[in-house]
């Protein structure tokens, strides 16, 4: 599923109306589905990542950036932190998907598509990884995609759905009350 940004692409990205500048690139940022509300409200936020050492060597201080990939496929591998169990394709696991609902919806991941002026990149490694300042990016789309349930975050395995019949004015049970009920 893809959600298109309703904001127009800023004029600084255009050579002339309808024609993007030659050095404006489509780039992709892979993330957890749970990060999308933060990204939608605050934009992409800089972090210290792969280019931090090179930028610190150049500027003398750690320089955070928004890390992007030129290919969708590379973005789907980020962030590089194993949140799944071991899988045959990767001995340490991969960055898994998030259960956003217990209605049968498979785990989800997200990729944010942005436009960026290549002349504004802070750092790059090879031809596919780069870092930018958030102000130099324009989000065009947020894309959600499903992953196999075997690729769900291990922290999401065994989730249970609880429902409560509440009369008007009845307080919602607290976590402590739920724990004491389940141990009885």
Secondary structure, DSSP 4 states (H G I P E B T S, - for coil): -EEE-SSPPPGGGEEETTEE-TTEEEEEEEEEGGGHHHHHHH----B--TTHHHHHHHHSS---BEEEESSHHHHTT-S----S--BTTBTT----BB---SSSPPPEEEEEEEEEEGGG-SEEETTTEEEE-GGGEEEEEEEEEE--GGGB-GGGTT---------TTPPPPPHHHHHHHHT-
